[in-house]
Amino acid sequence: MSEHRYPLGHVLYRKLNKRFPLITRGEGCWLVDEEGKRYLDACGGAFVANLGHGVAEIGQAMAEQAGRLAYVNGTAFTHEPVEQLATEVAALSPGDLNEVYPLCSGSEAVEAAFKFARQYWVETGKPKKHKIVALTPAYHGNTLLALSASAREHYKTYYREWLVDVARVPAPYTYRCECSGRPPLCPACDGSAVEEAIVRLGPETVAAFSAEPIGGSSSGATVPPADYFRRIREICDRHQVLFVADEVLTGAGRTGTWAAISHFGVVPDLMTLGKGLGGGYAPISALVAPGRLVDVLANGSGALLHAQTYSHHPVLCAGALAAVRYVQRHKLIERCAAMGQVLHRKLQALRGLPSVGDVRGRGLLAGVEFVADPETRAPFPRGRGFAERFTALALEEGLVVWPNVGQADGTNGDLVMLAPPFTISEEEISELVRRFSRALERAVAAGKAGAAEKAVEAV
Ligand SMILES: Cc1ncc(COP(=O)(O)O)c(C=O)c1O
């Protein structure tokens, strides 16, 4: 067995200074490496493997489609998989979100949503409307417009000159806002910070406001106050700003409903899907828009100006169609809601453990925020790399989690995310919590040892 790390071999890995286990197969919630070590995939890869690993029928549907028709140019032809997938997604999506534009990644869907908003306003005779308002913390992707809208400063380090200005508003991040999500709500939590930004920019210049309905990794599965999005809807309507719900991470059932925005009883103007839409079997995303907006483009320039070779791809659409039908046939969104309650109940055992500041989320999406001092909520200094160390130790314990950093103040802050497949069992959830607790114990002990070493060095 050879080692898998740069510069051995020819892969330009996503990390250039670590050794990668080579995974040979996946079964349900488990990954198995070439040495036979089993990992509990507690974050579905990257919030992707909603159906679990190794569901052969999805791959079969894709193989059959590739054998019949692998690709056609989406400007010249349509085909059954895209027609059927769009029908299914439209039926599942809230309100009048009925028109589906498939792409490949979440970032592409976000770019398409912003471009759609801009094009819509130009074609309705309001060409001054081009500005975007977004939250901090938030993540909307890594291509340049999506990155501009993201509040992930360390991703922007080398690219600032290429990014566009996006107005930032504090997110309803209840663990760290002024009101902790309790009345009287602070401007971040009651939506007034969004209105203030729109008014400051001039509503006649604002095209779109974007938000993740339930925080993704950036705010560690933060659930906004119950009325937040109703207020956002009302503000966006009053100022003629399109509300983009970025459901790349939360959509396709992850929080126990097809779209997380449905928990808030609100219909956005545009919605993006990605990640779980293809369950990891197909790299597919989608922009979902209502006919009332698409009609403007249809009667204007006649097309969304966001052409990409692999949009509307037959094999990817066949994979997503098989995944969506599988989820429905096995009632996996209902299962996600039910097992989500089990997950959150069992995760309560982590509260009170050293360095655990908060545990939160909805459905099978959870965030655990680590702090240096649970009383003051002071984060660890970034240099300690707590989230990274925890994640590495969790991997040693055979538990895959998703770390994120910087949410406390843009630089400091450590959290990890959990988002297991919807098929996870109660026993597997207990195993997840056991492995999590062991990794935490080791991370805290290693932190103390590190601190002691530093103290010795200082002497
Ligand atoms: C909310 C949200 N939007 C967009 C994206 C970008 O998706 P992708 O990495 O598939 O481009 C992500 C990825 O994590 C996300 O969480």
The ligand as an ORCA input file, in Angstrom:
! r2SCAN-3c Opt
* xyz 0 1
  C     -24.960     27.606      1.235
  C     -23.964     27.245      0.172
  N     -24.046     27.858     -1.022
  C     -23.190     27.567     -2.013
  C     -22.190     26.651     -1.846
  C     -21.237     26.337     -2.971
  O     -21.448     25.058     -3.449
  P     -20.301     24.282     -4.261
  O     -19.188     24.008     -3.300
  O     -20.991     23.042     -4.753
  O     -19.895     25.163     -5.376
  C     -22.066     25.982     -0.626
  C     -20.980     24.996     -0.402
  O     -20.650     24.637      0.686
  C     -22.976     26.300      0.421
  O     -22.883     25.703      1.616
*
